[in-house]
Amino acid sequence: MAKVAFIGLGVMGYPMAGHLKAKGGHDVTVYNRTAAKAEAWVAEHGGASAATPAEAAKDADFIFTCVGNDDDLRSVTLGETGVIAGMKPGAILIDNTTASAEVARELAAACAEKGCGFIDAPVSGGQAGAENGVLTVMCGGDTETFEKAKPVIEAYARMVGLMGETGAGQLTKMVNQICIAGLVQGLSEGIHFGKKAGLDIEKVVEVISKGAAGSWQMENRHKTMNEGKYDHGFAVDWMRKDLDIVLAEARRNGATLPVTALVDQFYGDVQKLGGNRWDTSALLARLEDK
């Protein structure tokens, strides 16, 4: 058992922190900007809540953050009330936010100044993966720090991998989002075409999902897409935030991402339809609106 702090109790962080307490058996202190959410978590899981990130991090061996974006991450980690100010030497900060590789390196340097470790550890698997404790975690950092953190991370994961030095976890998550964007657009066009052709989509997917076209998106999203249901899963707003990070990194490293850039624009069209909080599979709604 370790002393653990968890900062950020959104749709992902809330269940992840719960697994650290229940499955991992750790002593968990939580912090959330909306204090009522932290109080609800403590009422459900036990543990304790703190008034500031620094207070939550005090005496903790491992501190997890899971917030919205780079700016949110800086706001809970830096400054007098931030996590790093409260960390003891030897503690490890594990960031589960999907953020930029740049901010990962920034926080790693700030932790090193205090004699602390840092792992960037974005996750994939969505809300269902978080609730079921089966997330895929892509990590960046040094091997020694990773090996210390891995057994704790495994409380909410089915796969934990060290992808390289600091920032490599975030860069791997970018690859993940690039692949998903193209897959969902392809699936949307396939279903759209099938409907226009008068085919039974369920029968089509039953056959093609067993071949080379099969994917997690096809297996888990084709039914709801076919029924026009998008009130679940990973929100379009979040995907656009992630793709903005991807495209900014591509401008820095010279990668050419024409499909990703186009799909990002398509998600902008979905937002104009009022689909900001719809699942990313709502790319089909854009096609059916035309």
TORVEXPA-147121 format. One record per residue (C-alpha): y, z, x; residue number from 1. Coordinates in steps of 0.001 Angstrom, whole numbers. Last residue first. Layout:
+---------+---------+---------+-----+
!       v !       w !       u ! pos !
+---------+---------+---------+-----+
!       Y !       Z !       X ! NUM !
...
+---------+---------+---------+-----+
This chain:
+---------+---------+---------+-----+
!       v !       w !       u ! pos !
+---------+---------+---------+-----+
!   16740 !  -46073 !  -26109 ! 290 !
!   15978 !  -42491 !  -27190 ! 289 !
!   12260 !  -42960 !  -26545 ! 288 !
!   12890 !  -43589 !  -22856 ! 287 !
!   15092 !  -40490 !  -22479 ! 286 !
!   12567 !  -38376 !  -24389 ! 285 !
!    9905 !  -39459 !  -21874 ! 284 !
!   11928 !  -37880 !  -19059 ! 283 !
!   11336 !  -34698 !  -21047 ! 282 !
!    8404 !  -33922 !  -18724 ! 281 !
!   10879 !  -31777 !  -16764 ! 280 !
!   10688 !  -29157 !  -19519 ! 279 !
!   13736 !  -28841 !  -21746 ! 278 !
!   16483 !  -26397 !  -20808 ! 277 !
!   19183 !  -28976 !  -20130 ! 276 !
!   17826 !  -31295 !  -22810 ! 275 !
!   20996 !  -31775 !  -24842 ! 274 !
!   20687 !  -35576 !  -24821 ! 273 !
!   23295 !  -35647 !  -22044 ! 272 !
!   20951 !  -33422 !  -20022 ! 271 !
!   18221 !  -36035 !  -20432 ! 270 !
!   20589 !  -38676 !  -19040 ! 269 !
!   21217 !  -36472 !  -15990 ! 268 !
!   17434 !  -36270 !  -15617 ! 267 !
!   17494 !  -40075 !  -15374 ! 266 !
!   20054 !  -39821 !  -12580 ! 265 !
!   17704 !  -37523 !  -10657 ! 264 !
!   14944 !  -40049 !  -11337 ! 263 !
!   17033 !  -42709 !   -9589 ! 262 !
!   17712 !  -40564 !   -6521 ! 261 !
!   14021 !  -39655 !   -6271 ! 260 !
!   12991 !  -43305 !   -6571 ! 259 !
!   15437 !  -44453 !   -3862 ! 258 !
!   14609 !  -41703 !   -1333 ! 257 !
!   15484 !  -42948 !    2161 ! 256 !
!   15315 !  -40156 !    4742 ! 255 !
!   18208 !  -39978 !    7233 ! 254 !
!   17881 !  -36290 !    8103 ! 253 !
!   21236 !  -35111 !    6766 ! 252 !
!   21480 !  -37433 !    3767 ! 251 !
!   17884 !  -36551 !    2948 ! 250 !
!   18800 !  -32849 !    3013 ! 249 !
!   21535 !  -33448 !     429 ! 248 !
!   19097 !  -35468 !   -1684 ! 247 !
!   16515 !  -32681 !   -1666 ! 246 !
!   19046 !  -29927 !   -2448 ! 245 !
!   20391 !  -31962 !   -5378 ! 244 !
!   16784 !  -32548 !   -6414 ! 243 !
!   16240 !  -28791 !   -6651 ! 242 !
!   19338 !  -28240 !   -8786 ! 241 !
!   18331 !  -31194 !  -10950 ! 240 !
!   14905 !  -29628 !  -11391 ! 239 !
!   16431 !  -26311 !  -12411 ! 238 !
!   18631 !  -27954 !  -15064 ! 237 !
!   15611 !  -29930 !  -16331 ! 236 !
!   13749 !  -26683 !  -16991 ! 235 !
!   10265 !  -25948 !  -15672 ! 234 !
!    7896 !  -25164 !  -18546 ! 233 !
!    8470 !  -24931 !  -22274 ! 232 !
!   10544 !  -26352 !  -25119 ! 231 !
!    9613 !  -29982 !  -24402 ! 230 !
!    7556 !  -31064 !  -27398 ! 229 !
!    7676 !  -34767 !  -28254 ! 228 !
!    4050 !  -34832 !  -29412 ! 227 !
!    2985 !  -37322 !  -26730 ! 226 !
!    4882 !  -35261 !  -24167 ! 225 !
!    3144 !  -32081 !  -25328 ! 224 !
!    -248 !  -33735 !  -24987 ! 223 !
!     493 !  -35451 !  -21646 ! 222 !
!    1752 !  -32302 !  -19917 ! 221 !
!   -1153 !  -30388 !  -18374 ! 220 !
!   -3652 !  -33071 !  -17351 ! 219 !
!   -1073 !  -35789 !  -16691 ! 218 !
!    1188 !  -33478 !  -14713 ! 217 !
!   -1729 !  -32097 !  -12719 ! 216 !
!   -2670 !  -35662 !  -11786 ! 215 !
!   -5070 !  -38490 !  -12672 ! 214 !
!   -4062 !  -42076 !  -11977 ! 213 !
!   -6964 !  -42647 !   -9539 ! 212 !
!   -9597 !  -42049 !  -12208 ! 211 !
!  -10674 !  -39243 !  -14531 ! 210 !
!   -7163 !  -39021 !  -16015 ! 209 !
!   -7485 !  -42718 !  -16925 ! 208 !
!  -10175 !  -42183 !  -19565 ! 207 !
!   -9042 !  -39091 !  -21467 ! 206 !
!   -5457 !  -40269 !  -20975 ! 205 !
!   -6077 !  -43479 !  -22902 ! 204 !
!   -8003 !  -41723 !  -25657 ! 203 !
!   -5213 !  -39199 !  -26160 ! 202 !
!   -2599 !  -41963 !  -26040 ! 201 !
!   -4209 !  -43973 !  -28834 ! 200 !
!   -2775 !  -47416 !  -28075 ! 199 !
!    -237 !  -49309 !  -30161 ! 198 !
!    1296 !  -51193 !  -27219 ! 197 !
!    4622 !  -49419 !  -27737 ! 196 !
!    2776 !  -46111 !  -27577 ! 195 !
!     985 !  -47072 !  -24384 ! 194 !
!    4228 !  -48227 !  -22755 ! 193 !
!    5928 !  -44919 !  -23499 ! 192 !
!    2897 !  -42978 !  -22262 ! 191 !
!    2857 !  -44964 !  -19018 ! 190 !
!    6632 !  -44766 !  -18583 ! 189 !
!    6563 !  -40998 !  -18972 ! 188 !
!    3618 !  -40677 !  -16586 ! 187 !
!    5456 !  -42720 !  -13953 ! 186 !
!    8619 !  -40666 !  -14389 ! 185 !
!    6623 !  -37453 !  -14141 ! 184 !
!    4849 !  -38579 !  -10974 ! 183 !
!    8024 !  -39729 !   -9245 ! 182 !
!    9830 !  -36458 !   -9833 ! 181 !
!    6739 !  -34411 !   -8939 ! 180 !
!    6395 !  -36054 !   -5529 ! 179 !
!   10037 !  -35454 !   -4593 ! 178 !
!    9754 !  -31873 !   -5871 ! 177 !
!    6787 !  -31110 !   -3601 ! 176 !
!    8457 !  -32754 !    -590 ! 175 !
!   11447 !  -30476 !   -1222 ! 174 !
!    9105 !  -27488 !   -1373 ! 173 !
!    7872 !  -28504 !    2085 ! 172 !
!   11463 !  -28500 !    3376 ! 171 !
!   11983 !  -25016 !    1948 ! 170 !
!    8869 !  -23705 !    3670 ! 169 !
!    9825 !  -25451 !    6913 ! 168 !
!   13190 !  -23677 !    6966 ! 167 !
!   12166 !  -21141 !    9608 ! 166 !
!    9382 !  -22571 !   11766 ! 165 !
!    6273 !  -24302 !   10482 ! 164 !
!    4304 !  -24773 !    7265 ! 163 !
!    2706 !  -21342 !    7028 ! 162 !
!     489 !  -21446 !    3953 ! 161 !
!    -162 !  -19186 !     971 ! 160 !
!   -2430 !  -20423 !   -1823 ! 159 !
!   -3631 !  -18518 !   -4894 ! 158 !
!    -492 !  -16423 !   -5090 ! 157 !
!     980 !  -13351 !   -6797 ! 156 !
!    -666 !  -10525 !   -4831 ! 155 !
!   -1131 !  -12934 !   -1901 ! 154 !
!    2476 !  -12324 !    -830 ! 153 !
!    1515 !   -8849 !     412 ! 152 !
!   -1424 !  -10084 !    2504 ! 151 !
!     793 !  -12910 !    3899 ! 150 !
!    3725 !  -10780 !    5082 ! 149 !
!    2254 !   -9406 !    8302 ! 148 !
!     649 !  -12744 !    9221 ! 147 !
!    3938 !  -14516 !    8497 ! 146 !
!    5921 !  -12236 !   10799 ! 145 !
!    3514 !  -12888 !   13683 ! 144 !
!    3365 !  -16644 !   13027 ! 143 !
!    7121 !  -17250 !   13093 ! 142 !
!    8886 !  -18543 !   10002 ! 141 !
!    8557 !  -20991 !    7124 ! 140 !
!    6311 !  -20509 !    4123 ! 139 !
!    5085 !  -22608 !    1206 ! 138 !
!    3661 !  -20424 !   -1570 ! 137 !
!    1370 !  -21877 !   -4262 ! 136 !
!    1431 !  -19638 !   -7306 ! 135 !
!   -1640 !  -18174 !   -8986 ! 134 !
!    -450 !  -14776 !  -10220 ! 133 !
!   -1028 !  -15607 !  -13882 ! 132 !
!    2577 !  -14976 !  -14923 ! 131 !
!    3945 !  -16728 !  -11843 ! 130 !
!    1692 !  -19740 !  -12311 ! 129 !
!    2651 !  -19954 !  -15982 ! 128 !
!    6338 !  -19817 !  -15061 ! 127 !
!    6017 !  -22685 !  -12640 ! 126 !
!    3301 !  -23425 !  -10111 ! 125 !
!    5245 !  -23942 !   -6913 ! 124 !
!    6833 !  -21305 !   -4701 ! 123 !
!    9535 !  -21045 !   -2059 ! 122 !
!    8699 !  -18804 !     917 ! 121 !
!   11390 !  -18599 !    3565 ! 120 !
!   10138 !  -15802 !    5830 ! 119 !
!   12419 !  -13377 !    7654 ! 118 !
!   11862 !  -10524 !   10096 ! 117 !
!   14103 !   -7607 !   10997 ! 116 !
!   15687 !   -6395 !   14239 ! 115 !
!   19094 !   -6192 !   12611 ! 114 !
!   20445 !   -9298 !   14371 ! 113 !
!   17144 !  -11020 !   13536 ! 112 !
!   17826 !  -10549 !    9825 ! 111 !
!   21177 !  -12351 !   10067 ! 110 !
!   19565 !  -15198 !   12032 ! 109 !
!   16781 !  -15576 !    9447 ! 108 !
!   19413 !  -15518 !    6710 ! 107 !
!   21284 !  -18476 !    8185 ! 106 !
!   18072 !  -20376 !    8901 ! 105 !
!   17012 !  -20024 !    5279 ! 104 !
!   20516 !  -20983 !    4143 ! 103 !
!   20190 !  -24307 !    5990 ! 102 !
!   16671 !  -24996 !    4734 ! 101 !
!   18220 !  -25127 !    1286 ! 100 !
!   17058 !  -23098 !   -1694 !  99 !
!   14053 !  -22646 !   -3946 !  98 !
!   14128 !  -18857 !   -4021 !  97 !
!   10986 !  -17012 !   -2882 !  96 !
!   12718 !  -15329 !      62 !  95 !
!   10633 !  -12863 !    2044 !  94 !
!   12703 !  -10315 !    4004 !  93 !
!   10634 !   -8324 !    6496 !  92 !
!   11293 !   -4766 !    7710 !  91 !
!   11025 !   -4044 !   11435 !  90 !
!   14410 !   -2345 !   11662 !  89 !
!   15422 !    -885 !    8275 !  88 !
!   16993 !   -3096 !    5636 !  87 !
!   19977 !   -1874 !    3613 !  86 !
!   22642 !   -4185 !    5025 !  85 !
!   20165 !   -7064 !    4827 !  84 !
!   19692 !   -6617 !    1088 !  83 !
!   23335 !   -6928 !     188 !  82 !
!   25731 !   -4120 !    -792 !  81 !
!   27902 !   -4322 !    2329 !  80 !
!   27718 !   -8104 !    2612 !  79 !
!   24815 !  -10565 !    2678 !  78 !
!   21507 !  -10610 !     799 !  77 !
!   22314 !  -10537 !   -2917 !  76 !
!   25402 !  -12794 !   -2838 !  75 !
!   23912 !  -15101 !    -201 !  74 !
!   20957 !  -15829 !   -2460 !  73 !
!   23138 !  -16495 !   -5477 !  72 !
!   25165 !  -18949 !   -3378 !  71 !
!   22052 !  -20725 !   -2116 !  70 !
!   20479 !  -21031 !   -5571 !  69 !
!   18935 !  -19206 !   -8510 !  68 !
!   17270 !  -15968 !   -7435 !  67 !
!   13919 !  -14769 !   -6101 !  66 !
!   14274 !  -12262 !   -3273 !  65 !
!   11445 !  -10175 !   -1843 !  64 !
!   11867 !   -7196 !     478 !  63 !
!    8950 !   -5923 !    2555 !  62 !
!    8689 !   -2601 !    4397 !  61 !
!   11219 !    -907 !    2122 !  60 !
!   13127 !    2154 !    3434 !  59 !
!   16395 !     916 !    1851 !  58 !
!   15900 !   -2520 !     316 !  57 !
!   16568 !   -1373 !   -3257 !  56 !
!   19744 !     407 !   -2137 !  55 !
!   20956 !   -2703 !    -335 !  54 !
!   20225 !   -4843 !   -3407 !  53 !
!   22397 !   -2533 !   -5509 !  52 !
!   21890 !     -70 !   -8381 !  51 !
!   18172 !     392 !   -7800 !  50 !
!   15138 !     348 !  -10090 !  49 !
!   11897 !    2296 !   -9773 !  48 !
!    8136 !    1903 !  -10007 !  47 !
!    6494 !    1763 !  -13396 !  46 !
!    5282 !   -1540 !  -14814 !  45 !
!    6585 !   -1878 !  -18361 !  44 !
!    9399 !     688 !  -18390 !  43 !
!   10293 !    -305 !  -14819 !  42 !
!   10550 !   -3964 !  -15863 !  41 !
!   12685 !   -3100 !  -18885 !  40 !
!   15062 !   -1098 !  -16686 !  39 !
!   15342 !   -4022 !  -14273 !  38 !
!   16143 !   -6385 !  -17151 !  37 !
!   18738 !   -3937 !  -18487 !  36 !
!   20454 !   -3937 !  -15085 !  35 !
!   21541 !   -7558 !  -15379 !  34 !
!   22113 !   -8285 !  -11689 !  33 !
!   18488 !   -7349 !  -11074 !  32 !
!   17040 !   -4880 !   -8599 !  31 !
!   13476 !   -3662 !   -8292 !  30 !
!   11651 !    -908 !   -6409 !  29 !
!    7907 !   -1364 !   -5918 !  28 !
!    5320 !     978 !   -4385 !  27 !
!    2473 !   -1465 !   -3824 !  26 !
!    -882 !   -1683 !   -5589 !  25 !
!   -1123 !   -5402 !   -4876 !  24 !
!   -2543 !   -6246 !   -8297 !  23 !
!    -403 !   -3949 !  -10441 !  22 !
!    2782 !   -3461 !   -8408 !  21 !
!    2979 !   -6744 !   -6489 !  20 !
!    1714 !   -8499 !   -9626 !  19 !
!    4603 !   -7089 !  -11645 !  18 !
!    7116 !   -8268 !   -9056 !  17 !
!    5771 !  -11790 !   -9532 !  16 !
!    5947 !  -11369 !  -13330 !  15 !
!    9693 !  -10596 !  -13280 !  14 !
!   10527 !  -12908 !  -10392 !  13 !
!    9526 !  -16156 !  -12090 !  12 !
!   11231 !  -15921 !  -15481 !  11 !
!   14072 !  -13992 !  -13878 !  10 !
!   13797 !  -10598 !  -12216 !   9 !
!   15797 !  -11033 !   -9016 !   8 !
!   15448 !   -8696 !   -6038 !   7 !
!   12038 !   -7174 !   -5379 !   6 !
!   11657 !   -4213 !   -3033 !   5 !
!    8324 !   -3164 !   -1515 !   4 !
!    6985 !       0 !      81 !   3 !
!    3496 !    -863 !    1222 !   2 !
!       0 !       0 !       0 !   1 !
+---------+---------+---------+-----+
